[in-house]
């Protein structure tokens, strides 16, 4: 049975800091030691030595300790720190981390969880704070944010939360593992998770307890067999302080034990000499004196030996910690900012197609190793993707069956005036030779969009069975006009002081209010507008972009209201493919500042232009960029009311350090009919025809802009660069917009563009907004679901 160490002063190796169950940390070993040091007790784990993994047995052996020598706290801390948890059947299973994280960095905060487009269920804890569980969330959405992988195991399915935050500061965490498996709308999902509370003590899923109680921390992870091939799992690094804690349970050293044994035996007199003690008193006294001298010398020698051993052990621990720090600094570091021209896209051989992305908040050591992971993409023809299988089809990932692909182009109407020339995207047959150059627009009297090839229509090509969501596309209805929320409607005209009060009243803003001293400005950037200044600063060790009101002797009420409105909008949304809102700062109405993440790699348009030779071919990298942008739009459209984004284009998409696409802003839930439209004709190339004609912005207008952006991704240049008249003359911006508004001109795609990408772009750019897909359906098409 494990023993508890005697109370003593805090040891030098003891960890510092406190643990919170809000998902900001998963350092369960720290919480276990904190409760141990507070005098709490917990039962030992019911595990045999033979069931322990080799890594754990090795650490125990090096410390000269048996697992049963440890108390319940140290047992759990050792397993967790080594990267292991315990299943309901008392089996010890491996936990790996993603992106070389430690075991203290795999939990998800509420913000990180909600960035997946999942929703949370909230209950009130006894201290008035909130505890949250996952509510509406698919397995696919959940896996976009996880930071860990758990070794596969079989267990009874339990209706427990996969993700949860909340808990009391004196809670003793368990290191339990659960497997969550379910089917939703015919799709099977499997999520593994770490549970810090016994399963029987967790509250019912989707309900709050009748009596207020504290929550707990649950951490979702991939299952080992479900891990995408292009996602790398890593063995977590053991903590030195946990090793030192385990060593405290080692029995006394053999040298010490030997000395103690010798001292004990020498304190007794041999019975054979006891009968003549008087006659030998003098001799016995001399012998006793000699014995004491020997004992004193032995004790001094033993003490010096122990001191020498302690010094050697201390030097070893210090050297080991130094090596670990050097290793961490050498292997995990933020890649330096580089010019987009220096970033060359890798070939398709560097990609494992069909894999899902994993959100990562940790930098990697190289740019090429941190490329975005695309969703499942199944080509419509054998020439659409490289790395075809032996049958000429695109290779499908081993864990997912290849599904037929079909992008419906039903309901596409011909131009109103058939007598006028029509600019038509090229129609590509199977015998078209791939080319990096785009086919020029051709004026025809046929409809703008051709239907898919099918045997029923007598055209060449095989009919492909449409997926279930085709029926939903057929029944698309007009998107209703968005009514602005009260806060957005009322902030303008309130004045600067009242606008700041609205910021204080918003909890998502108030909890992100930064202190002025936390921002260290590094350099100024060119002025953003006449009302604001831009600067690059450093906050908590990371670079951020600060938008601050321009210096003025008087309060600019309009500028304060506009910046406050943008802060309110950004603070209420979070997604991996949106530029992250970091915080807000002000001391008065004259220095209001908004802080967002800084992405030095520039925008997507510049990246495509600078890497045109490498980006012309449609690789999984390109699809990953499209998927990321589509996911951001789908997330914005899911808000209540939906956020409308009037400036979706490559110039407004920024590139993160892992070459992940992020929308530079999030639009607004209160966009008016002409808000956000630049007076420049060229900037209106992404504007939907109905908006050009005076209609209101809607989610359908965003989908149109995304269709134009797909053309940018395909051709690596702005749209309509090849628009010419029937006489071979390049069309001017005004004429282009006129033809677009009339439904007679759309962006063209290259001959090498995959069929489903081209068809998706055409469907998104339909003249009738009711016939365009939703953002969620666009994501489904790009991911191949």
For each residue, the residues with C-beta under 8 A, 3 or more apart:
1: 44 68
2: 44 68 69 70 71 72 74 75 249
3: 69 71 249
4: 41 71
5: 8 248 249
6:
7:
8: 5 11
9:
10: 14 37
11: 8 14 244 248
12:
13: 240 241 244 245
14: 10 11 33 37 241
15: 29 30 33 241
16:
17: 30
18: 34 169
19: 25 27 28 30 31 34 169
20: 24 25 169
21: 165 166 167 168 171 196 215 216 217
22: 109 110 165 166
23: 26 107 108 109 110 112 113 165 217
24: 20 107 109
25: 19 20 30 104 105 107
26: 23 103 104 105 106 107 194 217 219
27: 19 30 31 103 104
28: 19 31 32 76 77 80 103 173 175 196
29: 15 32 33 76 77 80 81 103 104 239 242
30: 15 17 19 25 27 33 34 104
31: 19 27 28 34 35 171 172 173
32: 28 29 35 36 73 74 76 77 80 172 173
33: 14 15 29 30 36 37 73 77 245
34: 18 19 30 31 37 38
35: 31 32 38 40 42 73 170 172
36: 32 33 40 71 73 74
37: 10 14 33 34
38: 34 35 170
39:
40: 35 36 73 170 172
41: 4 72
42: 35 71 72 73 76 172
43: 72
44: 1 2 68 70 71 72 75
45: 72 75 76 79 86 90
46: 90
47: 51 52 67 75 86 90 92
48: 51 52
49: 52 57 66 67 68
50:
51: 47 48 90 91 92
52: 47 48 49 56 57 60 67 92
53: 56 57 82 84 92 94
54: 57 58
55: 58 59 82 83 84
56: 52 53 59 60 67 78 79 82 84 92
57: 49 52 53 54 60 61
58: 54 55 61 62
59: 55 56 62 63 78 82 238 243 246
60: 52 56 57 63 65 66 67 78 246
61: 57 58 64
62: 58 59 243
63: 59 60 243 246 247 249 250
64: 61 247 250 251
65: 60 69 70 246 247 249 250
66: 49 60 69
67: 47 49 52 56 60 70 75
68: 1 2 44 49
69: 2 3 65 66 249 250 251
70: 2 44 65 67 74 75 78 246 249
71: 2 3 4 36 42 44 74 75 249
72: 2 41 42 43 44 45 75 76
73: 32 33 35 36 40 42 76 77 172
74: 2 32 36 70 71 77 78 245 246 249
75: 2 44 45 47 67 70 71 72 78 79
76: 28 29 32 42 45 72 73 79 80 173 174 175
77: 28 29 32 33 73 74 80 81 242 245
78: 56 59 60 70 74 75 81 82 242 246
79: 45 56 75 76 82 84 85 86 92 175
80: 28 29 32 76 77 83 84 85 103 175
81: 29 77 78 103 236 238 239 242
82: 53 55 56 59 78 79 236 238
83: 55 80 94 95 96 97 103 235 236
84: 53 55 56 79 80 92 93 94 95 175
85: 79 80 92 93 95 150 175 176 177 194
86: 45 47 79 90 91 92 93 174 175 176 177
87: 90 91 92 93 153 155 176 177 178
88: 155 156 176 177 178 199
89: 153 155
90: 45 46 47 51 86 87
91: 51 86 87 153
92: 47 51 52 53 56 79 84 85 86 87
93: 84 85 86 87 150 151 153 177
94: 53 83 84 150 151 224
95: 83 84 85 103 106 148 149 150 151 177 194 221 236
96: 83 148 149 150 224 233 234 235 236
97: 83 100 101 102 103 105 106 147 148 149 233 234 236
98: 101 146 147 148 149 231 232 233 234 358 360
99: 147 232 234 360 362 364
100: 97 234 331 332 362 364
101: 97 98 105 106 147 148 234 236 362
102: 97 105 236 237 239
103: 26 27 28 29 80 81 83 95 97 106 236
104: 25 26 27 29 30
105: 25 26 97 101 102 147 362
106: 26 95 97 101 103 147 148 194 219 221
107: 23 24 25 26 147 165 217 219
108: 23 112 113 145 146 147 163 165 219 220
109: 22 23 24 112 113 165
110: 22 23 113 114 120 132 165
111: 114 115 574
112: 23 108 109 115 116 145 359 361 574
113: 23 108 109 110 116 118 120 132 134 145 163 165
114: 110 111 117 118 119 120 574
115: 111 112 145 359 574 575 576
116: 112 113 137 141 142 144 145 359 575 576
117: 114 141 575 631 634 635 638
118: 113 114 134 135 136 137 138 141 142 163
119: 114 135 136 137
120: 110 113 114 132 133 134 135
121: 132 133 134 135 206 208
122: 130 131 132
123: 130 131 132 133 166 203 208 209 212 215
124: 128 129 130 131 208 212
125: 128 129 130 131 166 168 212 213 214 215
126: 212 213 214
127: 168
128: 124 125
129: 124 125 166
130: 122 123 124 125 166
131: 122 123 124 125 164 165 166 167 214 215 216
132: 110 113 120 121 122 123 164 165 166 215
133: 120 121 123 161 163 164 203 205 206 215 218
134: 113 118 120 121 137 142 161 162 163 164 220
135: 118 119 120 121 206
136: 118 119
137: 116 118 119 134 141 142 162 163
138: 118 141 142 184 187 189
139: 142 143 182 184 187 189 190 191
140: 143 144 189 356 785
141: 116 117 118 137 138 144
142: 116 118 134 137 138 139 145 146 162 163 191 220
143: 139 140 146 191 220 222 226 356 358
144: 116 140 141 356 357 358 359 576
145: 108 112 113 115 116 142 220 358 359 576
146: 98 108 142 143 220 221 222 358 359
147: 97 98 99 101 105 106 107 108 221 358 360
148: 95 96 97 98 101 106 194 219 221 222
149: 95 96 97 98 221 222 223 224 227 233
150: 85 93 94 95 96 177 192 193 194 221 222 223 224
151: 93 94 95 224
152: 192 223 224 225
153: 87 89 91 93 177 179
154: 179
155: 87 88 89 178 179
156: 88
157: 179 180 181 182
158: 178 180 199
159: 204 205
160: 178 180 193 195 199 202 205 218
161: 133 134 164 202 205 218
162: 134 137 142 180 191 193 218 220
163: 108 113 118 133 134 137 142 193 218 219 220
164: 131 132 133 134 161 215 216 217 218
165: 21 22 23 107 108 109 110 113 131 132 215 217
166: 21 22 123 125 129 130 131 132 214 215 216 217
167: 21 131 171 196 214 215 216 217
168: 21 125 127 171 214
169: 18 19 20
170: 35 38 40
171: 21 31 167 168 196 197 214 216
172: 31 32 35 40 42 73
173: 28 31 32 76 196 197 217
174: 76 86 195 196 197 198
175: 28 76 79 80 84 85 86 194 196
176: 85 86 87 88 194 195 196 197 198 199
177: 85 86 87 88 93 95 150 153 192 193 194 195
178: 87 88 155 158 160 192 193 195 199
179: 153 154 155 157 190 191 192 223
180: 157 158 160 162 189 190 191 192 193
181: 157 188 189 190 191
182: 139 157 188 189
183: 186 187 188 189
184: 138 139 187 189
185:
186: 183
187: 138 139 183 184
188: 181 182 183
189: 138 139 140 180 181 182 183 184
190: 139 179 180 181 223 226
191: 139 142 143 162 179 180 181 220 221 223
192: 150 152 177 178 179 180 220 221 222 223
193: 150 160 162 163 177 178 180 218 219 220 221
194: 26 85 95 106 148 150 175 176 177 217 218 219 221
195: 160 174 176 177 178 198 199 202 216 218
196: 21 28 167 171 173 174 175 176 216 217 218
197: 171 173 174 176 201 202 216
198: 174 176 195 201 202
199: 88 158 160 176 178 195 202
200:
201: 197 198
202: 160 161 195 197 198 199 216
203: 123 133 207 208 209 213 215
204: 159 207 209
205: 133 159 160 161
206: 121 133 135
207: 203 204
208: 121 123 124 203
209: 123 203 204 212 213
210:
211:
212: 123 124 125 126 209
213: 125 126 203 209
214: 125 126 131 166 167 168 171
215: 21 123 125 131 132 133 164 165 166 167 203
216: 21 131 164 166 167 171 195 196 197 202
217: 21 23 26 107 164 165 166 167 173 194 196
218: 133 160 161 162 163 164 193 194 195 196
219: 26 106 107 108 148 163 193 194
220: 108 134 142 143 145 146 162 163 191 192 193
221: 95 106 146 147 148 149 150 191 192 193 194
222: 143 146 148 149 150 192 226 227 231 358
223: 149 150 152 179 190 191 192 226 227
224: 94 96 149 150 151 152 227 233
225: 152 399
226: 143 190 222 223 399
227: 149 222 223 224 231 233
228: 231 352 354 355 356 358 373 397
229: 352 355 397
230: 351 352 355 373
231: 98 222 227 228 355 358 373
232: 98 99
233: 96 97 98 149 224 227
234: 96 97 98 99 100 101
235: 83 96
236: 81 82 83 95 96 97 101 102 103
237: 102 324
238: 59 81 82 242 243
239: 29 81 102 242 243
240: 13 243 244 317 320 321 324
241: 13 14 15 244 245
242: 29 77 78 81 238 239 245 246
243: 59 62 63 238 239 240 246 247
244: 11 13 240 241 247 248 317
245: 13 33 74 77 241 242 248
246: 59 60 63 65 70 74 78 242 243 249
247: 63 64 65 243 244 250
248: 5 11 244 245
249: 2 3 5 63 65 69 70 71 74 246
250: 63 64 65 69 247
251: 64 69
252: 256 257 260
253: 256 257 306 309
254: 257 258
255: 258 259 302 305 306
256: 252 253 259 260 302 306
257: 252 253 254 260 261
258: 254 255 261 262
259: 255 256 262 263 298 299 302
260: 252 256 257 263 264
261: 257 258 264 265
262: 258 259 265 266 298
263: 259 260 266 267 295 299
264: 260 261 267
265: 261 262 268
266: 262 263 291 295
267: 263 264
268: 265
269: 273 274
270: 273 274
271: 274
272:
273: 269 270 276 277 280
274: 269 270 271 277
275:
276: 273 279 280
277: 273 274 280 281 284
278: 281
279: 276
280: 273 276 277 283 284
281: 277 278 284 285
282: 285 286
283: 280 286 287
284: 277 280 281 287 288
285: 281 282 288 289
286: 282 283 289 290
287: 283 284 290 291
288: 284 285 291 292
289: 285 286 292 293
290: 286 287 293 294
291: 266 287 288 294 295
292: 288 289 295 296
293: 289 290 296 297
294: 290 291 297 298
295: 263 266 291 292 298 299
296: 292 293 299 300
297: 293 294 300 301
298: 259 262 294 295 301 302
299: 259 263 295 296 302 303
300: 296 297 303 304
301: 297 298 304 305
302: 255 256 259 298 299 305 306
303: 299 300 306 307
304: 300 301 307 308
305: 255 301 302 308 309
306: 253 255 256 302 303 309 310
307: 303 304 310 311
308: 304 305 311 312
309: 253 305 306 312 313
310: 306 307 313 314
311: 307 308 314 315
312: 308 309 315 316
313: 309 310 316 317
314: 310 311 317 318
315: 311 312 318 319
316: 312 313 319 320
317: 240 244 313 314 320 321
318: 314 315 321 322
319: 315 316 322 323
320: 240 316 317 323 324
321: 240 317 318 324 325
322: 318 319 325 326
323: 319 320 326 327
324: 237 240 320 321 327 328
325: 321 322 328 329
326: 322 323 329 330
327: 323 324 330 331
328: 324 325 331 332
329: 325 326 332 333
330: 326 327 333
331: 100 327 328 365
332: 100 328 329 362 363 364 365
333: 329 330 363 365
334: 363 657
335: 338 363 364 365 366 367 370 657
336:
337: 600 601
338: 335 342 343 367 601
339: 342 343 602 610
340: 343 601 602 606 607 610 611 655
341: 610 611
342: 338 339
343: 338 339 340 367 601 607 610 611 659
344: 611 614
345: 611 614 615 619 621
346: 349 350 351 368 371 619 621
347: 350 619
348: 351 353 385 386 387 617 619 620
349: 346 387
350: 346 347 368 371
351: 230 346 348 371 374 619 620 621
352: 228 229 230 355 397 620
353: 348 374 376 377 385 387 394 395 397 620
354: 228 374 376 377 378 395 396 397 400 784
355: 228 229 230 231 352 373 374 375 376 397
356: 140 143 144 228 373 375 376
357: 144 372 373 374 375 624 627 628 660
358: 98 143 144 145 146 147 222 228 231 373
359: 112 115 116 144 145 146 576
360: 98 99 147 364 370 658
361: 112
362: 99 100 101 105 332
363: 332 333 334 335 370 657 658
364: 99 100 332 335 360 369 370 658
365: 331 332 333 335 369
366: 335 369 370
367: 335 338 343 370 371 657 658 659
368: 346 350 371
369: 364 365 366
370: 335 360 363 364 366 367 657 658 659
371: 346 350 351 367 368 621 624 658 659
372: 357 621 624 625 628 658 659 660 661
373: 228 230 231 355 356 357 358 620 624
374: 351 353 354 355 357 377 620 621 623 624 627
375: 355 356 357 623 624 627 779 782 783 784 785
376: 353 354 355 356 397 400 783 784 785
377: 353 354 374 385 394 620 623 782 783 784
378: 354 394 396 402 403 404 405 756 784
379: 382 384 385 393 394 405 754 755 756
380: 384 405 406 407 464 754 755 756 759
381: 384 430 754 755
382: 379 388 392 393 394
383: 430 434
384: 379 380 381 394 618 754 755 756
385: 348 353 377 379 388 394 618 754
386: 348 617 619
387: 348 349 353 394 395
388: 382 385 391 392 393 394 395
389: 392 393 394 395
390:
391: 388
392: 382 388 389
393: 379 382 388 389 396 402
394: 353 377 378 379 382 384 385 387 388 389 402
395: 353 354 387 388 389
396: 354 378 393 400 401 402
397: 228 229 352 353 354 355 376 400
398:
399: 225 226
400: 354 376 396 397
401: 396
402: 378 393 394 396
403: 378 467 784 785
404: 378 464 465 466 467
405: 378 379 380 464 467 756 784
406: 380 452 464 465 466 467 470
407: 380 452 756 759 760 763 781
408: 452 466 470 473 474 763
409: 412 449 450 451 452 759 762 763
410: 451 473 474 771
411: 474 766 768 771
412: 409 447 448 449 451 762 763 766 771
413: 447 743 767 768
414: 418 422 446 447 448
415: 418 420 422 447 448 742 743 744
416: 742 743
417: 420 742
418: 414 415 422 445
419: 445
420: 415 417 744
421: 443 444 445 726 744
422: 414 415 418 443 444 445 446 447 448 744
423: 441 442 443 448 723 739 744 745 746
424: 427 441 442 443 444 446 448
425: 441 448 449 746 747 748 749 758 762
426: 438 439 441 442 748 749 751
427: 424 450
428: 432 439 751 755 758
429: 432 460
430: 381 383 460 461
431:
432: 428 429 751
433: 751
434: 383 751 752
435: 750 751 752
436: 616 750 752
437: 750 751
438: 426 715 722 748 749 750 751
439: 426 428 442 748 750 751
440: 722 724 748
441: 423 424 425 426 722 723 724 745 748
442: 423 424 426 439
443: 421 422 423 424 725 726
444: 421 422 424
445: 418 419 421 422
446: 414 422 424 450
447: 412 413 414 415 422 450
448: 412 414 415 422 423 424 425 743 744 746 767
449: 409 412 425 762 766
450: 409 427 446 447
451: 409 410 412 454 457
452: 406 407 408 409 461 464 759
453: 457 459 460 461
454: 451 457 459 461 462 463
455: 458 459 461 462 463
456: 463
457: 451 453 454
458: 455
459: 453 454 455
460: 429 430 453
461: 430 452 453 454 455
462: 454 455
463: 454 455 456
464: 380 404 405 406 452
465: 404 406
466: 404 406 408 470
467: 403 404 405 406 470 785
468: 471 472
469: 472 473 777 780
470: 406 408 466 467 473 474
471: 468 474 475
472: 468 469 475 476 777
473: 408 410 469 470 476 773 777
474: 408 410 411 470 471
475: 471 472
476: 472 473 770 771 772 773 774
477: 770
478: 700 769 770
479: 698 699 700 769 770
480: 698
481: 696 698
482: 641 642 644 669 670 671 697 698
483: 641
484: 488 489 641 669 670
485: 488 489 641 669 670
486: 489 490
487: 490 491 502 506 568
488: 484 485 491 565 568 569 668 669 670
489: 484 485 486 492 670
490: 486 487 493 494
491: 487 488 494 499 502 561 564 565 568
492: 489 561 565
493: 490 561
494: 490 491 498 499 502 561
495: 498 499 557 561
496: 499 500 555 556 557 560 561 589
497: 500 501 589
498: 494 495 501 502
499: 491 494 495 496 502 503 557 560 561 564 565 589
500: 496 497 503 504 560 564 586 589 592
501: 497 498 504 505
502: 487 491 494 498 499 505 506 564 568
503: 499 500 506 509 510 564 567 568 584
504: 500 501 509 510
505: 501 502 510
506: 487 502 503 509 510 568 571 572
507: 510 511
508: 511 512 571 572
509: 503 504 506 512 513 567 568 571 584
510: 503 504 505 506 507 513
511: 507 508
512: 508 509 571 581 582 583 584
513: 509 510 583 584 585
514: 518 519 539 582 583 584 585 595
515: 518 585
516: 519 585 587
517:
518: 514 515 539 540
519: 514 516 537 538 539 544 546 585 593 595
520: 537 538 539
521: 524 535 536 537 546
522: 535 536 537 538 543
523: 535 536
524: 521 533 534 535
525: 528 534 535 536
526: 534
527: 530 532 533 534 550
528: 525 532 533 534 547
529: 532
530: 527 550
531: 549 550 556 558 559 562 563
532: 527 528 529 547 548 549 550 559 563
533: 524 527 528 547 548 549 550 551
534: 524 525 526 527 528 545 546 547 548
535: 521 522 523 524 525 545 546 548
536: 521 522 523 525 543 544 545 546 598
537: 519 520 521 522 543 544 545 546 595
538: 519 520 522 541 542 543 544
539: 514 518 519 520 542 544 582 583 595
540: 518
541: 538
542: 538 539 597
543: 522 536 537 538 597 598 600
544: 519 536 537 538 539 582 595 596 597 598
545: 534 535 536 537 595 596 597 598
546: 519 521 534 535 536 537 593 594 595
547: 528 532 533 534 563 593 594 595 596
548: 532 533 534 535 591 592 593 594
549: 531 532 533 552 556 559 560 563 590 591 592 593
550: 527 530 531 532 533 556 559
551: 533 590
552: 549 555 556 590
553:
554:
555: 496 552 560 589 590
556: 496 531 549 550 552 559 560 590
557: 495 496 499 560 561
558: 531 561 562
559: 531 532 549 550 556 562 563
560: 496 499 500 549 555 556 557 563 564 589 592
561: 491 492 493 494 495 496 499 557 558 564 565
562: 531 558 559 565 566
563: 531 532 547 549 559 560 566 567 592 594
564: 491 499 500 502 503 560 561 567 568 592
565: 488 491 492 499 561 562 568 569
566: 562 563 569 570 594 665
567: 503 509 563 564 570 571 581 584 594
568: 487 488 491 502 503 506 509 564 565 571 572
569: 488 565 566 572 573 643 666 667 668 669
570: 566 567 573 581 594 596 665 666
571: 506 508 509 512 567 568 581 584
572: 506 508 568 569 639
573: 569 570 578 581 635 636 639 643 666
574: 111 112 114 115 578 580 581
575: 115 116 117 578 631 632 635 636
576: 115 116 144 145 359 628 631 660 662
577: 628 629 631 632 635 660 661 662 663
578: 573 574 575 632 635 636 662 663 666
579: 596 597 599 654 662 663 664 665
580: 574 596 597
581: 512 567 570 571 573 574 594 595 596
582: 512 514 539 544 595 596 597
583: 512 513 514 539 595
584: 503 509 512 513 514 567 571 592 593 594 595
585: 513 514 515 516 519 591 592 593 595
586: 500 589 591 592 593
587: 516 591
588: 591
589: 496 497 499 500 555 560 586 592
590: 549 551 552 555 556
591: 548 549 585 586 587 588
592: 500 548 549 560 563 564 584 585 586 589
593: 519 546 547 548 549 584 585 586
594: 546 547 548 563 566 567 570 581 584
595: 514 519 537 539 544 545 546 547 581 582 583 584 585
596: 544 545 547 570 579 580 581 582
597: 542 543 544 545 579 580 582
598: 536 543 544 545
599: 579 602 654 655 656 657 662
600: 337 543
601: 337 338 340 343 607 654 655 656 657 659
602: 339 340 599 606 607 654 655
603: 606 607 650 651 652 653 654 655 664
604: 607 608 625 650 651 653 654 655 661 712 713
605: 608 609 649 650 651 653 712 718
606: 340 602 603 609 610
607: 340 343 601 602 603 604 610 611 615 655
608: 604 605 611 612 615 650 712 713 716 717
609: 605 606 612 716 717
610: 339 340 341 343 606 607
611: 340 341 343 344 345 607 608 614 615 716
612: 608 609 615 616 716 717
613: 616
614: 344 345 611 617
615: 345 607 608 611 612 621 622 716
616: 436 612 613 716 750 752
617: 348 386 614 752
618: 384 385 622 623 714 752 753 754 757
619: 345 346 347 348 351 386 622 623
620: 348 351 352 353 373 374 377 623 624
621: 345 346 351 371 372 374 615 624 625 659
622: 615 618 619 625 626 713
623: 374 375 377 618 619 620 626 627 757 782
624: 357 371 372 373 374 375 620 621 627 628 660 661
625: 372 604 621 622 628 629 653 659 661 713
626: 622 623 629 630 710 713 757 782
627: 357 374 375 623 624 630 631 779 782 783
628: 357 372 576 577 624 625 631 632 660 661 662
629: 577 625 626 632 633 648 653 661 663 706 709
630: 626 627 633 634 706 775 778 779 782
631: 117 575 576 577 627 628 634 635 779
632: 575 577 578 628 629 635 636 662 663
633: 629 630 636 637 645 648 663 702 703 706 775 778
634: 117 630 631 637 638 774 775 776 778 779
635: 117 573 575 577 578 631 632 638 639
636: 573 575 578 632 633 639 642 643 644 645 666 667 702 775
637: 633 634 642 643 699 702 774 775 776
638: 117 634 635 642 776
639: 572 573 635 636 642 643 669
640:
641: 482 483 484 485 669
642: 482 636 637 638 639 669 699
643: 569 573 636 637 639 666 667 668 669
644: 482 636 667 668 669 671 697 698 699 701 702
645: 633 636 648 663 665 666 667 702 705
646: 667 671 675 676 677 697 701 702
647: 652 665 667 676 686 705
648: 629 633 645 652 663 686 702 705 706 709
649: 605 652 653 686 705 708 709 712
650: 603 604 605 608 653 709 712 713 718
651: 603 604 605
652: 603 647 648 649 663 664 665
653: 603 604 605 625 629 649 650 661 662 663 664 709
654: 579 599 601 602 603 604 661 662 663 664
655: 340 599 601 602 603 604 607 659 660 661 662
656: 599 601 659 660 661 662
657: 334 335 363 367 370 599 601
658: 360 363 364 367 370 371 372
659: 343 367 370 371 372 601 621 625 655 656
660: 357 372 576 577 624 628 655 656
661: 372 577 604 624 625 628 629 653 654 655 656
662: 576 577 578 579 599 628 632 653 654 655 656
663: 577 578 579 629 632 633 645 648 652 653 654 666
664: 579 603 652 653 654
665: 566 570 579 645 647 652
666: 569 570 573 578 636 643 645 663
667: 569 636 643 644 645 646 647 671 676 702
668: 488 569 643 644 671 675
669: 482 484 485 488 569 639 641 642 643 644
670: 482 484 485 488 489
671: 482 644 646 667 668 675 676 697
672: 675 696 697
673: 691 694 695 696 697
674: 677 691 694
675: 646 668 671 672 697
676: 646 647 667 671 697
677: 646 674 683 684 687 691
678: 683 684
679: 683
680: 683 684
681: 684 733 734 736 737
682: 685 718 733
683: 677 678 679 680 686
684: 677 678 680 681 687 692 737
685: 682 708 718 719 720 733 736 737 740 747
686: 647 648 649 683 704 705 708 709 719
687: 677 684 691 692 701 704 705
688: 691 692 695 700 701 704 705 769
689: 692 693 704 740 741 742 743 767
690: 693 695 700 701 769
691: 673 674 677 687 688 694 695 696 697 701
692: 684 687 688 689 737 740 741
693: 689 690 741
694: 673 674 691
695: 673 688 690 691
696: 481 672 673 691
697: 482 644 646 671 672 673 675 676 691 701 702
698: 479 480 481 482 644 701 702 769
699: 479 637 642 644 702 703 774 775
700: 478 479 688 690 703 704 769 770 772
701: 644 646 687 688 690 691 697 698 704 705 769
702: 633 636 637 644 645 646 648 667 697 698 699 705 706 775
703: 633 699 700 706 707 764 769 772 773 774 775 778
704: 686 687 688 689 700 701 707 708 764 765 769 772
705: 645 647 648 649 686 687 688 701 702 708 709
706: 629 630 633 648 702 703 709 710 764 775 778
707: 703 704 710 711 747 760 761 762 763 764 765 772
708: 649 685 686 704 705 711 712 719 747 761 765
709: 629 648 649 650 653 686 705 706 712 713
710: 626 706 707 713 714 749 757 760 761 764
711: 707 708 714 715 719 747 748 749 761
712: 604 605 608 649 650 708 709 715 716 717 718 719
713: 604 608 622 625 626 650 709 710 716
714: 618 710 711 749 750 753 757 758 761
715: 438 711 712 721 748 749 750
716: 608 609 611 612 615 616 712 713
717: 608 609 612 712 721
718: 605 650 682 685 712 721
719: 685 686 708 711 712 747
720: 685 723 731 736 745 747
721: 715 717 718
722: 438 440 441 748
723: 423 441 720 730 731 736 739 745
724: 440 441 728 729 730 731
725: 443 728 729 730 731 735
726: 421 443
727:
728: 724 725
729: 724 725
730: 723 724 725
731: 720 723 724 725 735 736 739
732: 735 736
733: 681 682 685 736 737
734: 681 737 738
735: 725 731 732 738 739
736: 681 685 720 723 731 732 733 739 740 745
737: 681 684 685 692 733 734 740 741
738: 734 735 741 742
739: 423 723 731 735 736 742 744 745
740: 685 689 692 736 737 743 744 745 746
741: 689 692 693 737 738
742: 415 416 417 689 738 739 745
743: 413 415 416 448 689 740 767
744: 415 420 421 422 423 448 739 740
745: 423 441 720 723 736 739 740 742
746: 423 425 448 740 762 765
747: 425 685 707 708 711 719 720 761 765
748: 425 426 438 439 440 441 711 715 722
749: 425 426 438 710 711 714 715 753 757 758 761
750: 435 436 437 438 439 616 714 715 753
751: 426 428 432 433 434 435 437 438 439
752: 434 435 436 616 617 618
753: 618 714 749 750 757 758
754: 379 380 381 384 385 618 757 758
755: 379 380 381 384 428 758 759
756: 378 379 380 384 405 407 759 760 781
757: 618 623 626 710 714 749 753 754 760 761
758: 425 428 714 749 753 754 755 761 762
759: 380 407 409 452 755 756 762 763
760: 407 707 710 756 757 763 764 773 778 781 782
761: 707 708 710 711 714 747 749 757 758 764 765
762: 409 412 425 449 707 746 758 759 765 766
763: 407 408 409 412 707 759 760 766 771 772 773
764: 703 704 706 707 710 760 761 772 773 778
765: 704 707 708 746 747 761 762 772
766: 411 412 449 762 763 769 771 772
767: 413 448 689 743
768: 411 413 771 772
769: 478 479 688 690 698 700 701 703 704 766 772
770: 476 477 478 479 700
771: 410 411 412 476 763 766 768
772: 476 700 703 704 707 763 764 765 766 768 769
773: 473 476 703 760 763 764 777 778 781
774: 476 634 637 699 703 777 778
775: 630 633 634 636 637 699 702 703 706 778 779
776: 634 637 638 779 780
777: 469 472 473 773 774 780 781
778: 630 633 634 703 706 760 764 773 774 775 781 782
779: 375 627 630 631 634 775 776 782 783
780: 469 776 777 783 785
781: 407 756 760 773 777 778 784
782: 375 377 623 626 627 630 760 778 779
783: 375 376 377 627 779 780
784: 354 375 376 377 378 403 405 781
785: 140 375 376 403 467 780
